């Protein structure tokens, strides 16, 4: 006789059990409902967008992330810079609509040919 899983009461058959299509359909409906509940819980939550760009050596460079980030973590390999959206420029990085902008200067976050990696919290 089948036993059931603790959390979703899915069938756990033993070798002597007969398999019924209705048992599988019931289990799949429970799984589908659980996954839909997870999706609903995740909607509107923070997402990560990861990427990279090469500096162009100009006075600034715009990096498009899609939605406007709440925060950006930028790495040059030896330096890590983090910025939270508050309309200020911090360590050569400023969050703008649909992305962030990096600037040359001190520190130079837009060195020509240098690869930069970022994580944007959206």
N, C-alpha and C positions, 0 to 999 in steps of 0.2 A: 504494500500500500504506500502511495506517495506521501512524502512529508513536504513541508513548505519552508521557503526561506524566511528568515526572521523579519526583514524589513518590508518586503513587498508581497510576501505570501505567494511566491512563484513555485511552481511544481518542482519537486525533487524526487524523481522516480527511482525505484529500486528495480533490479533486473527482472523481477517477476511481474511488474506492472504492464498493463496494456496502455498504449498511447492513444489518446483521443484528440482529434483535431480541435475540439472545443477547448481542451486544456491549453493547447498552444495558443489559440486565439485569445483566451482569457489572459494568459501571461503576456502576450504581445500588447494587448490593450493597457495592462498595468504599466509596462515599460514605456509605452508611448505617452501615457499620462504623466509619468514621473519625469520624462525628458522635457515635456512641454512645461511642466512646473519649474524645472531648472532654467529653461530659456526665459521664462517670465521673470524669474528672480534676477537673471543677469542683465536683462534689458535696462538700459540707462545707467549701468555701472561703468566705472572707469575702464578704459581699454588702453593697451600699450601699442604703440607703433614704433617699430625699430627700423633704422635705416642708416645710410652713410652718404657722404658727399665729399668731393674734393674741393679744397679751397681754390679760389680763382685769383687771389692776390689783389683784388679790388678793395675799395673802401668798405664795401659791404656785400653780402650775398644773402638772398632770400631762399629759405628751404621750406617747401610746401609739404605739410603733413596731412592736408585735408581739413578736418575740423580743427578749430583753434585749441592748442594744447593748454592744459592747466599748469603743466610743468615740463621742463626739458632737462635731460641729463646728457651732457655732451662730453665725449672723451677724445683726446688727441693721442692716446696711447700712453703718455706719461703724465697727463694732466686731466682731471675730471672737473667739469663745471656743472653746477645745477642751478636752474632758474625757475622760479615760481611766478606765474602770471600776476604781475602787479604794476604794469606799465613802466617799469624801470629797466634800464640796461645794466646787467650785472656781468662782469668778466667778459665783456665783448659779445654778449648774447641778449637779445630782446625778443619776447614772445609778441607776435603780431597776429592779425586775423589770418587764419588758415595755415599757420606755421610759425617759424621763428626766423630772425635775422641775425647773422653773425657779422662782426665788424673787425677790421684791422685796427691796430693800436696796441695797447698794453692791457691784457695779453692779446696777441694777434690770433683770433679764432678763424682767420680766413687766409692762411698762408698758401701761396700758389703751389698747387700740386700735392699738398698735404691732405691725407685722408682723415676724415673725422667720422666717428660713429656716434649715433644718438639714440636715445629712447625718449619718446614723447608720451606723456600721460594725457589721454584724451577723454 
